[in-house]
Amino acid sequence: MARVATSDRNFYDRYYFNGHDRTGDIFVVTGLGVYPNLGVRDAFVSVRRGEAQRSIRFSDAIDARSIEPSVGGYRIEVIKPLQTVRVICDHPDVSADLVWEGAFPAVLEEPQVIMAGPRPALESSRFAQVGTWSGTLSVDGAEIVVDPAVWTGSRDRSWGIRAVGEREPLGRMADEPTGGWWWAYVPLRFDDFALMIIAQEGPDGHRTLNHATRLFADGRIEQLGWPRFDIAYRSGTRIPESVRIHLTTPAGAPLVVDIEPRGFVALQIGSGYGSDPEWNHGQWRGRGWSLSTLYDLADPSLAPRIPHGTLEHIARATCDGAEGWGMFEHGVAGRHAPSGFHDGSAMAP
């Protein structure tokens, strides 16, 4: 769109994808965003293998006829709307030609709002989908087979307002911060159904977003009530080691999901989210800009950046005896009293 309904500089429109081979050894996270009121478009690819993470970023201007979802060596092709999408990255360090195929229909999530005092810091809508990947992927010269029999993941398309571009002055919020934020986003794919579970809470545990649905291949959707999370964190960290989610079927029966989090990508390292000091979505870096970085996630200098952002874990799940795979995305910033984090420096005992 050349113009959008709001003049808010933070308006955005973004594709997001993730994928893995169910081993926990490799995790791909990628996306493309457009920021009409900043005149910027950008994209990123982050691939974690073991303790190494390669991140590629592209950024450029939006010109008068820049309506195709592409930037630099990255582009997205919608082959069949809401079903089949092709993602291409052409860079010396990461080469990818991947095709996404939805396994279940896309789901429209509940709108998300985060207030920063009197102003929305985030106000967005999003649809999401679980599915499979096929194609080719090369990372730092290593060829990786993307077999749709094992490669799975989730994707979303979101739009609205979130902090993008250059940092704005905090003003009053510097003296009166919100205090804390807790977030869980859990798209899971099983053979016969998909689960979409989302919860967002403030520092005292007051829930401001709640979404729990079970989706079947014929399009039927069950609402699963108010999810309750039991999360065991690794000592000295905010990294989850095990998760149990308690749900309720429309008939009132309990439904329990157990999740084993595996390898993760920290969105604030290399992917442009949150507190990433190298690059944030929507920043103006000039025309034709790109950056490639190889991170050693075992490097102690990166450790302080991990606890307070959002981690996307590969997730192995069980529910009613069925095995599923997907993602457990989780972030706890600042204080969250129900988790035992009584200030921003608190970690699990």
C-alpha positions as CSV (number, residue, x, y, z in Angstrom):
1,M,0.0,0.0,0.0
2,A,1.3,3.5,-0.9
3,R,-0.6,4.9,2.2
4,V,-2.2,3.3,5.2
5,A,-5.1,4.4,7.4
6,T,-2.8,5.7,10.1
7,S,0.1,8.2,10.0
8,D,1.8,6.4,13.0
9,R,5.4,5.9,12.0
10,N,5.3,2.4,13.6
11,F,2.8,0.9,11.2
12,Y,4.1,-2.4,9.8
13,D,3.1,-5.4,7.6
14,R,5.1,-8.6,8.0
15,Y,5.6,-12.1,6.8
16,Y,7.1,-14.5,9.3
17,F,8.1,-18.2,8.9
18,N,10.0,-20.9,10.9
19,G,11.1,-24.4,10.1
20,H,13.0,-27.4,11.5
21,D,13.6,-31.1,11.0
22,R,12.3,-32.3,14.4
23,T,15.7,-33.1,15.7
24,G,16.4,-29.9,17.6
25,D,19.7,-29.5,15.8
26,I,18.6,-26.9,13.2
27,F,16.1,-24.1,13.3
28,V,15.3,-21.6,10.6
29,V,13.5,-18.3,11.3
30,T,12.9,-15.8,8.5
31,G,10.6,-12.9,7.6
32,L,10.0,-9.8,5.4
33,G,8.5,-6.5,6.6
34,V,7.2,-3.4,5.0
35,Y,7.0,0.0,6.8
36,P,5.1,2.4,4.6
37,N,5.4,5.5,6.9
38,L,9.1,5.0,7.1
39,G,9.7,4.3,3.4
40,V,11.6,1.1,4.3
41,R,11.3,-2.6,3.6
42,D,13.6,-5.4,5.0
43,A,14.0,-9.1,5.5
44,F,16.1,-11.5,7.6
45,V,17.1,-15.2,7.7
46,S,18.5,-16.7,10.9
47,V,19.7,-20.4,10.9
48,R,20.8,-22.0,14.1
49,R,22.9,-25.2,13.9
50,G,24.3,-26.4,17.3
51,E,25.7,-23.3,19.0
52,A,26.3,-21.4,15.7
53,Q,23.7,-19.0,14.3
54,R,24.1,-17.4,10.9
55,S,21.9,-14.3,10.4
56,I,21.4,-12.5,7.1
57,R,19.6,-9.1,6.8
58,F,18.5,-7.1,3.8
59,S,17.1,-3.5,3.8
60,D,16.2,-1.0,1.1
61,A,13.9,1.9,0.3
62,I,10.2,1.5,-0.7
63,D,9.9,3.1,-4.1
64,A,6.7,4.2,-5.9
65,R,6.1,0.8,-7.4
66,S,7.7,-1.5,-4.8
67,I,4.6,-3.7,-4.3
68,E,6.3,-7.1,-4.6
69,P,7.4,-8.8,-1.3
70,S,11.2,-8.6,-2.1
71,V,14.3,-6.9,-0.9
72,G,17.9,-7.4,-1.9
73,G,18.5,-11.1,-2.5
74,Y,15.3,-12.1,-0.7
75,R,11.8,-12.6,-2.1
76,I,8.5,-14.3,-1.3
77,E,6.1,-15.7,-3.9
78,V,2.5,-16.5,-3.0
79,I,1.7,-19.6,-5.2
80,K,-1.7,-20.4,-3.7
81,P,-3.1,-17.9,-1.2
82,L,-3.3,-19.1,2.4
83,Q,-1.8,-22.4,1.4
84,T,1.4,-22.5,-0.7
85,V,4.3,-19.9,-0.4
86,R,7.8,-19.9,-1.8
87,V,10.7,-18.2,0.1
88,I,14.0,-17.5,-1.7
89,C,17.2,-16.2,-0.2
90,D,20.2,-15.6,-2.5
91,H,23.3,-14.7,-0.4
92,P,26.9,-16.2,-0.4
93,D,26.4,-17.4,3.2
94,V,22.8,-18.6,3.0
95,S,21.1,-19.9,-0.1
96,A,17.5,-21.1,0.2
97,D,14.7,-22.0,-2.2
98,L,11.9,-23.3,0.1
99,V,8.2,-24.0,-0.5
100,W,5.7,-23.8,2.4
101,E,2.6,-26.0,2.3
102,G,-0.1,-25.5,4.8
103,A,-1.1,-28.7,6.7
104,F,-4.3,-27.1,8.1
105,P,-6.3,-24.0,7.3
106,A,-4.9,-20.6,8.5
107,V,-6.3,-19.3,11.8
108,L,-7.1,-15.7,12.6
109,E,-5.8,-15.0,16.1
110,E,-7.2,-12.6,18.7
111,P,-5.9,-9.1,18.3
112,Q,-2.8,-8.2,20.3
113,V,-2.4,-5.0,22.2
114,I,0.4,-3.9,24.6
115,M,0.0,-0.5,26.2
116,A,2.9,1.8,27.2
117,G,1.1,4.2,29.4
118,P,-1.6,5.9,27.3
119,R,-0.2,4.8,24.0
120,P,-0.3,1.3,22.3
121,A,3.3,0.1,22.0
122,L,1.9,-2.8,19.9
123,E,-1.5,-3.2,18.3
124,S,-1.6,-5.9,15.7
125,S,-3.7,-8.5,13.9
126,R,-2.3,-11.8,12.7
127,F,-3.3,-15.0,11.0
128,A,-1.2,-18.1,11.5
129,Q,-0.8,-21.6,10.0
130,V,1.2,-24.8,10.6
131,G,2.6,-26.8,7.7
132,T,5.6,-28.4,6.0
133,W,8.7,-27.3,4.1
134,S,10.4,-28.7,1.0
135,G,13.3,-27.4,-1.2
136,T,17.0,-26.6,-0.8
137,L,19.0,-24.9,1.9
138,S,22.7,-24.1,2.1
139,V,24.4,-22.5,5.1
140,D,28.0,-21.5,5.1
141,G,28.7,-24.1,2.4
142,A,26.8,-27.0,4.1
143,E,24.0,-28.5,2.0
144,I,20.9,-29.3,4.1
145,V,18.1,-31.6,2.9
146,V,14.7,-30.1,3.4
147,D,12.5,-33.1,3.2
148,P,8.7,-32.4,3.7
149,A,8.3,-35.8,5.4
150,V,10.2,-34.4,8.4
151,W,10.5,-30.6,8.0
152,T,7.7,-28.7,9.7
153,G,7.0,-25.3,11.2
154,S,4.6,-22.4,11.4
155,R,4.1,-19.1,9.8
156,D,2.1,-15.9,10.3
157,R,1.2,-12.7,8.6
158,S,0.7,-9.7,10.9
159,W,0.0,-6.0,10.4
160,G,-0.6,-3.0,12.7
161,I,1.6,-1.0,15.0
162,R,4.8,-2.1,16.8
163,A,8.0,-0.3,17.6
164,V,10.1,-0.2,14.4
165,G,12.8,2.0,12.9
166,E,15.0,4.3,14.9
167,R,14.4,4.4,18.7
168,E,11.9,7.0,19.9
169,P,12.5,9.0,23.1
170,L,10.9,7.3,26.0
171,G,9.8,10.5,27.7
172,R,7.6,9.8,30.7
173,M,8.0,6.0,30.2
174,A,11.6,6.3,31.2
175,D,10.5,7.3,34.7
176,E,7.4,5.2,34.8
177,P,8.1,1.9,32.9
178,T,5.4,-0.7,32.6
179,G,7.4,-3.1,34.8
180,G,7.2,-6.4,33.0
181,W,5.8,-8.6,30.3
182,W,5.1,-12.3,29.9
183,W,4.4,-14.0,26.6
184,A,3.8,-17.5,25.3
185,Y,3.0,-18.4,21.7
186,V,2.5,-22.1,20.9
187,P,1.6,-23.3,17.4
188,L,1.7,-27.1,17.3
189,R,1.0,-29.6,14.5
190,F,-0.3,-33.1,15.1
191,D,-1.4,-35.7,12.5
192,D,-5.1,-35.1,13.0
193,F,-5.3,-31.6,14.4
194,A,-3.4,-28.4,15.1
195,L,-3.2,-26.3,18.3
196,M,-2.8,-22.6,18.5
197,I,-2.2,-21.3,22.1
198,I,-1.4,-17.7,23.0
199,A,-1.2,-15.9,26.3
200,Q,0.1,-12.5,27.3
201,E,0.3,-11.2,30.9
202,G,1.5,-8.1,32.7
203,P,3.9,-8.0,35.7
204,D,1.2,-9.1,38.2
205,G,-0.1,-11.9,36.0
206,H,-3.1,-10.1,34.7
207,R,-3.9,-11.6,31.3
208,T,-4.3,-9.2,28.4
209,L,-4.4,-11.8,25.5
210,N,-5.9,-15.3,25.6
211,H,-6.3,-17.6,22.6
212,A,-6.6,-21.4,22.7
213,T,-8.0,-23.3,19.8
214,R,-7.9,-26.8,18.2
215,L,-8.2,-26.9,14.5
216,F,-9.2,-29.9,12.3
217,A,-8.5,-30.5,8.6
218,D,-12.1,-29.9,7.7
219,G,-11.9,-26.4,9.2
220,R,-13.7,-27.1,12.5
221,I,-12.4,-25.0,15.4
222,E,-12.8,-25.9,19.1
223,Q,-12.2,-23.2,21.7
224,L,-10.1,-24.6,24.6
225,G,-10.7,-22.2,27.3
226,W,-8.2,-20.4,29.5
227,P,-4.8,-22.1,29.2
228,R,-2.8,-22.5,32.4
229,F,0.9,-22.9,32.1
230,D,3.3,-24.8,34.3
231,I,6.8,-23.9,33.2
232,A,10.0,-25.3,34.8
233,Y,12.9,-23.0,34.1
234,R,16.6,-23.9,34.0
235,S,18.3,-22.7,37.2
236,G,19.9,-19.3,36.9
237,T,18.0,-18.5,33.7
238,R,14.6,-17.7,32.2
239,I,15.0,-20.6,29.7
240,P,12.1,-23.2,29.9
241,E,13.2,-26.8,30.4
242,S,9.7,-28.3,30.4
243,V,6.2,-27.0,29.9
244,R,2.7,-28.3,30.7
245,I,-0.4,-26.5,29.4
246,H,-3.8,-27.2,30.9
247,L,-6.7,-26.7,28.5
248,T,-10.4,-27.4,28.6
249,T,-12.6,-28.8,25.8
250,P,-16.0,-27.3,24.9
251,A,-17.5,-30.2,26.8
252,G,-15.6,-29.3,30.0
253,A,-13.1,-32.1,29.9
254,P,-9.4,-31.4,30.7
255,L,-6.9,-31.5,27.9
256,V,-3.2,-31.5,28.8
257,V,-0.3,-30.7,26.5
258,D,3.2,-31.5,27.5
259,I,6.1,-29.8,25.7
260,E,9.8,-30.5,25.5
261,P,11.6,-27.4,24.4
262,R,14.6,-28.0,22.3
263,G,17.1,-25.8,20.4
264,F,16.1,-22.1,20.2
265,V,16.6,-18.9,18.3
266,A,16.9,-15.7,20.3
267,L,14.9,-13.2,18.3
268,Q,16.9,-10.3,19.8
269,I,20.2,-11.7,18.4
270,G,20.5,-11.3,14.6
271,S,16.8,-11.2,13.7
272,G,16.0,-7.6,14.4
273,Y,13.4,-8.0,17.2
274,G,13.4,-6.2,20.5
275,S,16.7,-5.1,21.9
276,D,18.9,-6.3,19.0
277,P,21.7,-3.7,19.0
278,E,23.0,-4.4,15.5
279,W,19.8,-3.9,13.5
280,N,16.1,-3.4,14.2
281,H,13.2,-3.8,11.7
282,G,12.4,-0.7,9.8
283,Q,15.7,1.1,10.4
284,W,17.0,3.1,7.5
285,R,20.5,1.8,6.5
286,G,20.6,3.2,3.0
287,R,19.7,1.6,-0.3
288,G,20.8,-1.9,-1.1
289,W,22.1,-2.6,2.5
290,S,22.8,-6.1,3.8
291,L,24.6,-7.6,6.7
292,S,25.7,-11.2,7.5
293,T,26.9,-12.2,11.0
294,L,27.9,-15.6,12.4
295,Y,27.2,-15.8,16.1
296,D,28.6,-18.3,18.6
297,L,25.8,-18.6,21.1
298,A,28.1,-20.2,23.6
299,D,30.1,-16.9,23.7
300,P,29.8,-15.4,27.2
301,S,29.4,-11.9,25.7
302,L,26.1,-12.9,24.2
303,A,24.7,-14.4,27.5
304,P,23.3,-11.1,28.9
305,R,21.2,-10.6,25.7
306,I,19.4,-13.9,26.0
307,P,17.3,-13.9,29.3
308,H,15.2,-10.7,28.7
309,G,14.0,-11.2,25.1
310,T,11.9,-13.7,23.2
311,L,13.2,-17.2,22.6
312,E,11.7,-19.4,19.9
313,H,12.1,-23.1,20.9
314,I,11.6,-26.1,18.7
315,A,8.9,-28.0,20.5
316,R,8.1,-31.7,20.8
317,A,4.6,-32.1,22.2
318,T,2.3,-34.8,23.4
319,C,-1.5,-34.4,23.7
320,D,-4.0,-37.3,24.3
321,G,-1.3,-39.8,23.4
322,A,-0.5,-38.1,20.1
323,E,2.9,-36.7,19.2
324,G,3.2,-33.2,17.7
325,W,5.8,-30.7,16.7
326,G,6.0,-27.0,16.5
327,M,7.3,-24.0,18.4
328,F,7.2,-22.8,22.0
329,E,7.9,-19.1,21.8
330,H,8.4,-17.5,25.2
331,G,9.6,-14.3,26.7
332,V,9.6,-12.9,30.2
333,A,10.9,-9.3,30.4
334,G,11.2,-7.5,33.7
335,R,8.9,-8.5,36.6
336,H,6.4,-11.4,36.4
337,A,5.3,-12.3,39.9
338,P,3.5,-15.6,39.1
339,S,6.8,-16.9,37.7
340,G,8.8,-15.8,40.7
341,F,10.6,-13.1,38.8
342,H,10.2,-10.2,41.2
343,D,12.3,-7.8,39.3
344,G,14.2,-7.6,36.0
345,S,17.3,-9.2,37.4
346,A,15.6,-12.2,38.9
347,M,16.3,-15.7,37.5
348,A,15.0,-19.2,38.3
349,P,16.4,-20.6,41.6
